[in-house]
């Protein structure tokens, strides 16, 4: 199928952010994305990029972060684009409209985005069925697909919501990420306290056992944590045998160099301004956990050098999303090529050898 992405790009960039995103997902779902035509194999990744993390094999460590494919509509298309893994969601048990529009704002001066979407998605049943169909598809491209799970905004029992998601998705998704760190669902970040988090993780691990699956359970944390919060999360991760941490979600902080017209906008800030603080937090969580918990680094990645910095700070895998808004789908290929060159330059035979090199 002809690659129509160059024709769509000017239209996508001219549209409001949420409309542009929806058009992009629809184009990918119908096979119009770059490299997404069924049966068209992409180029093999350099062997130096292959890795194994929390029991799963990845052709490369570059993953698509949650938020792009909320309803598990195009994980296969994104793997064909060159990602080594895809995380769909955030998925809530019941369909949810999210917060009132407008709720996504580009910040081009800083290569950033502010969103207050509020877990808008079509619910657990639809996403689970899509993932089951994909799993049965002989043409499914290789690469792990994780699912990011959250609570409904109006739910009276957050733990019940997470349990329901695990029971539906364990064994269907390749890993599950417990999202307690979005700033756009009232009260959600309170679940990062030591007592609350211990209860949530214990409940989802019990649900996984009830489902008869061995699906890795990860936790996605906020960048806006106190020193005590960080120590508590590290302790809970070690005590519960958590399979991994994703560091970090969007931030409610507003850097001083952010243009004034964006500073009062509520929501989570992602993109370039998040790179340095999230990388510092990543290194700190690696130290606090004694490097015994696999880490995925997220926040502001827009180049191979950025991905390499996250890896050297302790990340076994990395994820990105916001940079695609500004750089387009060719970014994935460039990041992989540059990362492979950097690893080879520094004498690493495998990307895993570079994990935590700067600690």
Secondary structure, 3 states (H helix, E strand, C coil): CCCCHHHHHHHHHHCCHHHHHHHHHHHHHCCCCCCCCCCCCCCCCCHHHCEEECCEEECCCEEECCCCCCCCCCHHHHHHCCCCEEEEEEECCCCECCCCCCCEEEEHHHCEEEECCCCCECCHHHHHHHHHHHHHCCCCCCCEEEEEECCCCCCCCHHHHHHHHHHHHECCECEEEEECCCCCCCCHHHHHCHHHHHHHHHHHHHHHHHCCCCCEEEEEECCCCCHHHHHHHHHHHHHHCCCEEEECCCECCCCCCCCHHHHCCCCEEEECCHHHHHHHHHHHHHHHCCCCCCEEEECCCCCHHHHHHHHHCCCCEEEECHHHHHHCCHHHHHHHHHHHHHHHHCCCCCHHHHCCCCC
